[in-house]
Protein backbone atom coordinates (compact mmCIF):
# COMPACT_ATOMS: atom_id res chain seq x y z
CA UNK A 1 0.00 0.00 0.00
CA UNK A 2 1.58 3.30 -1.09
CA UNK A 3 2.11 5.90 1.63
CA UNK A 4 -0.49 8.66 1.93
CA UNK A 5 0.48 11.99 0.47
CA UNK A 6 0.65 14.83 2.98
CA UNK A 7 -2.21 17.31 2.84
CA UNK A 8 -1.09 20.65 1.35
CA UNK A 9 -1.48 23.67 3.63
CA UNK A 10 -1.60 27.40 2.95
CA UNK A 11 -1.35 30.57 5.06
CA UNK A 12 0.18 28.98 8.12
CA UNK A 13 -2.27 26.10 8.17
CA UNK A 14 -5.47 28.19 7.93
CA UNK A 15 -6.40 26.43 4.67
CA UNK A 16 -5.77 22.89 3.48
CA UNK A 17 -6.50 20.91 0.33
CA UNK A 18 -8.36 17.58 0.49
CA UNK A 19 -9.88 15.16 -2.00
CA UNK A 20 -13.67 15.30 -2.20
CA UNK A 21 -16.49 13.39 -3.83
CA UNK A 22 -18.85 15.17 -6.24
CA UNK A 23 -21.93 14.13 -8.18
CA UNK A 24 -21.46 12.55 -11.61
CA UNK A 25 -23.86 13.26 -14.42
CA UNK A 26 -25.87 10.20 -13.32
CA UNK A 27 -26.04 11.60 -9.81
CA UNK A 28 -27.22 14.98 -11.05
CA UNK A 29 -29.82 13.28 -13.27
CA UNK A 30 -31.13 11.29 -10.31
CA UNK A 31 -31.37 14.48 -8.24
CA UNK A 32 -33.30 16.24 -11.00
CA UNK A 33 -35.72 13.31 -11.33
CA UNK A 34 -36.26 13.32 -7.57
CA UNK A 35 -36.77 17.10 -7.53
CA UNK A 36 -39.26 16.92 -10.40
CA UNK A 37 -41.20 14.11 -8.74
CA UNK A 38 -41.30 15.92 -5.40
CA UNK A 39 -42.48 19.14 -7.08
CA UNK A 40 -45.22 17.32 -8.97
CA UNK A 41 -46.36 15.57 -5.80
CA UNK A 42 -46.39 18.87 -3.91
CA UNK A 43 -48.44 20.62 -6.61
CA UNK A 44 -51.01 17.83 -6.68
CA UNK A 45 -51.30 17.06 -2.97
CA UNK A 46 -50.74 20.25 -0.98
CA UNK A 47 -54.16 21.77 -1.70
CA UNK A 48 -56.17 18.63 -0.82
CA UNK A 49 -54.07 18.38 2.35
CA UNK A 50 -54.89 21.93 3.45
CA UNK A 51 -58.48 21.97 2.11
CA UNK A 52 -59.39 18.82 4.03
CA UNK A 53 -62.97 17.57 4.28
CA UNK A 54 -63.77 15.20 7.15
CA UNK A 55 -67.36 15.38 8.39
CA UNK A 56 -68.68 13.89 11.61
CA UNK A 57 -72.29 12.88 12.24
CA UNK A 58 -73.87 15.79 14.06
CA UNK A 59 -76.91 18.07 14.17
CA UNK A 60 -74.78 21.21 14.59
CA UNK A 61 -73.00 23.19 11.88
CA UNK A 62 -70.48 25.97 12.53
CA UNK A 63 -69.83 28.46 9.72
CA UNK A 64 -66.93 30.90 9.76
CA UNK A 65 -68.56 34.24 9.04
CA UNK A 66 -65.73 35.72 6.95
CA UNK A 67 -66.19 33.34 3.98
CA UNK A 68 -67.40 34.86 0.72
CA UNK A 69 -70.99 34.92 -0.50
CA UNK A 70 -70.66 31.87 -2.77
CA UNK A 71 -69.24 29.85 0.11
CA UNK A 72 -72.04 31.08 2.37
CA UNK A 73 -74.62 29.85 -0.13
CA UNK A 74 -72.83 26.50 -0.11
CA UNK A 75 -73.09 26.56 3.70
CA UNK A 76 -76.85 27.11 3.47
CA UNK A 77 -77.07 24.17 1.06
CA UNK A 78 -75.00 22.03 3.44
CA UNK A 79 -77.34 22.87 6.32
CA UNK A 80 -80.50 22.18 4.32
CA UNK A 81 -79.30 18.84 2.97
CA UNK A 82 -77.15 17.65 5.88
CA UNK A 83 -79.81 16.97 8.49
CA UNK A 84 -78.68 19.80 10.79
CA UNK A 85 -80.87 21.46 13.40
CA UNK A 86 -78.80 24.54 14.24
CA UNK A 87 -76.03 26.59 12.63
CA UNK A 88 -73.61 28.83 14.49
CA UNK A 89 -71.77 31.66 12.75
CA UNK A 90 -68.46 32.79 14.21
CA UNK A 91 -66.05 35.66 13.71
CA UNK A 92 -64.71 38.88 15.12
CA UNK A 93 -64.96 42.59 14.31
CA UNK A 94 -64.97 43.72 10.70
CA UNK A 95 -62.08 46.14 10.24
CA UNK A 96 -63.17 49.74 10.37
CA UNK A 97 -66.76 49.09 11.41
CA UNK A 98 -68.25 50.10 14.74
CA UNK A 99 -67.03 49.73 18.31
CA UNK A 100 -65.21 46.55 19.25
CA UNK A 101 -68.01 45.28 21.52
CA UNK A 102 -70.80 45.73 18.98
CA UNK A 103 -71.83 42.20 17.93
CA UNK A 104 -73.49 43.50 14.77
CA UNK A 105 -70.18 44.78 13.38
CA UNK A 106 -68.65 41.29 13.39
CA UNK A 107 -68.29 38.73 10.65
CA UNK A 108 -70.44 36.41 12.79
CA UNK A 109 -73.34 38.84 12.36
CA UNK A 110 -72.69 39.32 8.64
CA UNK A 111 -72.52 35.56 8.12
CA UNK A 112 -75.78 35.04 10.00
CA UNK A 113 -77.47 37.63 7.81
CA UNK A 114 -76.19 35.99 4.64
CA UNK A 115 -77.45 32.56 5.75
CA UNK A 116 -80.89 34.01 6.41
CA UNK A 117 -80.83 35.74 3.03
CA UNK A 118 -79.96 32.36 1.49
CA UNK A 119 -83.20 30.93 2.86
CA UNK A 120 -82.45 29.61 6.35
CA UNK A 121 -84.96 30.34 9.09
CA UNK A 122 -83.79 32.85 11.72
CA UNK A 123 -84.81 30.28 14.33
CA UNK A 124 -81.98 27.92 13.32
CA UNK A 125 -79.24 30.56 12.94
CA UNK A 126 -77.25 31.61 16.00
CA UNK A 127 -74.46 34.15 15.69
CA UNK A 128 -71.60 33.79 18.18
CA UNK A 129 -69.40 36.90 17.85
CA UNK A 130 -65.90 37.28 19.21
CA UNK A 131 -64.20 40.61 19.87
CA UNK A 132 -60.56 39.99 18.96
CA UNK A 133 -59.74 42.11 15.94
CA UNK A 134 -56.21 41.46 14.71
CA UNK A 135 -54.52 38.41 16.24
CA UNK A 136 -55.44 34.71 16.50
CA UNK A 137 -58.86 35.48 15.09
CA UNK A 138 -59.84 31.90 14.26
CA UNK A 139 -58.82 30.64 17.68
CA UNK A 140 -60.59 33.53 19.40
CA UNK A 141 -63.75 32.79 17.40
CA UNK A 142 -63.53 29.16 18.49
CA UNK A 143 -63.10 30.22 22.14
CA UNK A 144 -66.21 32.40 21.86
CA UNK A 145 -68.13 29.38 20.57
CA UNK A 146 -66.81 27.26 23.44
CA UNK A 147 -67.97 29.83 25.98
CA UNK A 148 -71.39 30.13 24.33
CA UNK A 149 -71.88 26.36 24.37
CA UNK A 150 -70.86 26.10 28.01
CA UNK A 151 -73.35 28.80 28.92
CA UNK A 152 -76.29 27.85 26.70
CA UNK A 153 -76.03 24.26 25.45
CA UNK A 154 -73.39 22.05 27.01
CA UNK A 155 -75.00 18.97 25.42
CA UNK A 156 -73.28 19.72 22.08
CA UNK A 157 -70.49 17.15 21.71
CA UNK A 158 -69.99 17.05 17.94
CA UNK A 159 -69.87 19.86 15.36
CA UNK A 160 -68.92 20.29 11.74
CA UNK A 161 -66.99 23.48 10.96
CA UNK A 162 -67.50 24.85 7.46
CA UNK A 163 -64.85 27.14 6.02
CA UNK A 164 -63.36 28.13 2.70
CA UNK A 165 -60.53 26.55 0.69
CA UNK A 166 -57.12 25.89 2.18
CA UNK A 167 -58.05 27.39 5.53
CA UNK A 168 -59.78 24.14 6.50
CA UNK A 169 -56.99 22.13 8.13
CA UNK A 170 -55.93 25.06 10.30
CA UNK A 171 -59.55 25.80 11.24
CA UNK A 172 -60.13 22.24 12.39
CA UNK A 173 -56.95 22.22 14.46
CA UNK A 174 -57.75 25.54 16.16
CA UNK A 175 -61.40 24.72 16.83
CA UNK A 176 -60.42 21.36 18.26
CA UNK A 177 -57.88 22.97 20.57
CA UNK A 178 -60.37 25.60 21.71
CA UNK A 179 -63.32 23.24 22.20
CA UNK A 180 -61.22 20.56 23.85
CA UNK A 181 -61.70 16.82 24.07
CA UNK A 182 -65.37 17.18 25.03
CA UNK A 183 -66.38 18.22 21.50
CA UNK A 184 -65.47 16.26 18.36
CA UNK A 185 -64.77 18.60 15.43
CA UNK A 186 -65.39 17.68 11.81
CA UNK A 187 -64.41 19.94 8.92
CA UNK A 188 -65.96 20.91 5.59
CA UNK A 189 -64.05 22.92 2.98
CA UNK A 190 -66.00 24.65 0.22
CA UNK A 191 -64.07 25.79 -2.87
CA UNK A 192 -62.57 29.26 -3.05
CA UNK A 193 -64.22 30.98 -6.01
CA UNK A 194 -61.07 33.02 -6.78
CA UNK A 195 -59.16 30.10 -8.32
CA UNK A 196 -59.42 26.54 -9.59
CA UNK A 197 -58.28 24.29 -6.74
CA UNK A 198 -57.09 21.56 -9.14
CA UNK A 199 -54.67 24.01 -10.79
CA UNK A 200 -54.04 26.47 -7.97
CA UNK A 201 -50.46 27.20 -9.12
CA UNK A 202 -51.80 28.89 -12.26
CA UNK A 203 -53.48 31.65 -10.25
CA UNK A 204 -51.83 34.33 -8.16
CA UNK A 205 -54.67 34.02 -5.63
CA UNK A 206 -54.05 30.28 -5.39
CA UNK A 207 -50.30 30.66 -4.87
CA UNK A 208 -50.78 33.32 -2.20
CA UNK A 209 -53.39 31.16 -0.47
CA UNK A 210 -51.23 28.04 -0.37
CA UNK A 211 -48.15 29.91 0.83
CA UNK A 212 -49.97 31.84 3.56
CA UNK A 213 -52.14 28.97 4.77
CA UNK A 214 -49.29 26.47 4.62
CA UNK A 215 -47.06 28.72 6.71
CA UNK A 216 -49.90 29.52 9.12
CA UNK A 217 -50.72 25.84 9.61
CA UNK A 218 -47.08 25.00 10.34
CA UNK A 219 -46.94 27.87 12.83
CA UNK A 220 -50.03 26.62 14.64
CA UNK A 221 -48.85 23.03 14.63
CA UNK A 222 -45.32 23.79 15.83
CA UNK A 223 -45.39 27.02 17.83
CA UNK A 224 -48.95 27.97 18.84
CA UNK A 225 -49.54 26.68 22.36
CA UNK A 226 -52.14 28.84 24.13
CA UNK A 227 -52.89 28.41 27.80
Secondary structure, 3 states (H helix, E strand, C coil): CCCCCCCCEECCCCEECCCCCCCCHHHHHHHHHHHHHHHHHHHHHHHHHHCCCECCCCCEEEEECCCCHHHHHHHHHHHHHCCCCEEEEEECECCCCCCCCCHHHEHHHHHHHHHHHCCCCHHHEEEEECCCCCCCHHHHHHHHHHHHHHHHCCCCCEEEEEEEHHHHHHHHHHHHHHHCCCCEEEEEEECCCCCCHHHHHHCHHHHHHHHHHHHHHHHHHHHCCCC
